[in-house]
Amino acid sequence: MTPLFGTDPALPSREHLQEGAVLLRGFAASEAPALLEEVERIAQVSPFRHLTTPGGYSMSVAMTNCGRVGWVSDRTGYRYDAVDPNTAAPWPTLPSAFLDLAVRAAAQAGFSLYDPDACLINRYVADSKLGLHQDRDEKDAWAPIVSVSLGLPAVFLWGGKRRSDPVRRLRVENGDIAVWGGPARFVYHGIAALKDGLHPLTGATRINLTFRKVF
């Protein structure tokens, strides 16, 4: 069933990006400390690492995962795997606080019954970035991406269905959540190089939680 994308003016801090995509300002701000505690626990089991791209480059953003599967990259390509290649053990379980937040944010964007398989956890420091890209490694091409910003502010790059389309630059801050799926599922997006700064919760870093429905 096609979800409904509401524009109810009574909903606070809701920025409509396009059909199937919204930016929920401050949606997770009150939950940020608890979410970051979970990130620390996950990283103790599956530490952050800089993945290698198929082209042989090291990504400037450090990553880890939790959930039924995790996203990995190396010289053989991009893929999802149920096992952390660095530990040869399953990825940490998706915390209930993560799942609850992702389900509520997806529902606000019109996607009910969201059941993400994976949560990519990205750690940014000054000058690290994520270039324009589409998320195409998932078999579910309708369920939304739910992206949670924690810590330092960043510039979220929001493009179109083609790499050459105009790109909007949207400032995202601690607790903001971007949700896009359905007709907006394959929009190009990224993060501009992070600027120096200090945040009370994360110091000189930004943490991003990216939930995906893979299967």
N, C-alpha and C positions, 0 to 999 in steps of 0.2 A: 504494500500500500504506500502510495506517495505521501510523505509527511507534510504537514502544514507548516509554513514558515510565517509565524505571526509577527505582527508589528505593533503589538499592544502598547500604547503609550504609557500605560500604568506600570510597565516593567522598567525598573530603574537601571541606568548604566548599561543599556543595550544598544550597541551600534551596529546597524545593518550594513553589511559590506556588499552583498549581492544575494540573489536567490540561493538559499542553501548555506549561507555563511553569515555569522554574526560575531561580534567582539563583545564579550561580557566584561565590562569594566569593574574591577575590584571584586569579582565573584568569589575568589578564593582567598582574599586578603586575611580574613580572620582565621583561616585554617592553615596559613603558610607555616607557622612554627611547627605544627604537628606533621605537616607534609615533609618538611626538611629533616625532621628527626627520622622519619621513615627512609628518606634518601640515604642518610648516614648508615642506617642499619643494612640497607641493600648493598651499599658500596663496601661494607665490611666483608660481605660474602662474595660479591662479584665486583671487584674494584673497577673504577673508571680507567679507560684506556683510550689511546688515540688510534682509531681504526685506519687501515690502509685501503685506499680506493683500488678498483681494478687497474687503474692506470699507474699504480705504484706510489701515489702521493699519500702523505700522512694528513689526516683531517685535523684542523686546528681545534676543533671542538672535541672534548673528551666525553666518552659515552659509556653507559652501562644499561642494563635492562632488568625488568622484572615482568612476570606473567607466564602464561603457558608457553610462549615462544619469545625469542629476542631477535632483534635485527642486528645482523653482522655484515661486515664487508672485509674482503681481502683481495688478493690478486686474482682469485677465481670468480669474483663477482659479488653482487649484493644478494642477500637471502635472509630468510628467517630460520632459526634453529631452536629446538627445544633445549639444547645443551650449550652452556657457556664454553666456548672453545678455550678460554684461558684457565678454566678450573676443571673441565670435563665433568661438570655436575649440572643438574638442571638450574635454570635461572631462579632467583628468589620468587616466592609467590607474590602476586599482586596484593598489596595491603588493602584491607577493607576501606580505609580512609581514602585511598586512591580511587578504588572502584566506585564508591559512593559519590565522590566528587565528579568523576567522569560521567556517570549516569545522569546526575542532576544537570550538569552543563549541557549534555547532549539533548536532554529533554527541553531545555530552554530554547534550543535552536530548532526544535521541531522533530527531533529524532528520538522516538520512544524505544524502550526495551534495548538500549545499547548494551553490548556485551563485549568489551574489548579483550583481545587475546594478549596484547603486548603493551607495555609502557616503556618507551625509550626515554632515558634520562640523560640529558645533555648538560655539560658543565662548560660555561663560557668564562674566559678571562679576557683582559684587555687585548684587543685586536683580533680575537678569534671570531669567526663568522661562519655562516652557512649559506652558500650560494643558491641562486634561484634553481628550484627543482620541483618535480612532481613526485608524489608518493605513488608508485606504481607496482610495488612488490607484493601488494595484498590482493587476494582473490576476491574479496568483497569490495566491489567498486562503487557502492552506494553509502554504506555506513560512514559516519563522519570521522575526521581526525579531530581530536580534542587536545589543544595545546595550552598548557598552563605555564605562565611566567612567574618565577619566584626570584626575589633578590633584585639585583641591579636592573635599571630600565634598559630597554633595547629598542632598535628600530626594526619593526616587522615589515618585510617586503611582501607586498600583495600584488600579484600580476594578473595575467589572464590565462587562457587555455593554450596560448602560444608563447614561446619564450620572448618573441619580439613585441608582445603586447605592452602597453604602458604599465608602469609599476608605481603603486602607491607606497608611501613611506609612513607607517603608522607607529607611533610611540607606544610601547607596551610596558607596563609597570608591574610591580609585585602584586600578585593576585588576579591579574587580567587573564582571561581565557578566550582564545580564538577557537571557534568551532566551524568546520566546513565539511560538507558532504553532499550527497545527491548531485544536483546539477553543478555544484561548485567543487566537486570532489577532486578534479584534476587541475585545479588552478596552480600556476607556478607561484612559489613562495620561498622565503628565505629570511635570514637575519643578517643585517649589516654589521660590519666590524664593531665589536663592543668597545665603548669608550671607558677610560679609566674612571674609577669611582669606588666608593665604599658604601655598603648597605648594612644596616643594623643586624640583619638576619644572616647574611651570606658573605659579609666582608667584601672582597674585591671580585666576587664572582656572581654570575647569573646561572640559575638552574632552570631548566625547562623540562616539563613532563609532557610527553607526546603519546597519547593513547591511540591505538589503532585496532580495528577489527580485521584480522588477517584472513580467517577462514569463514 
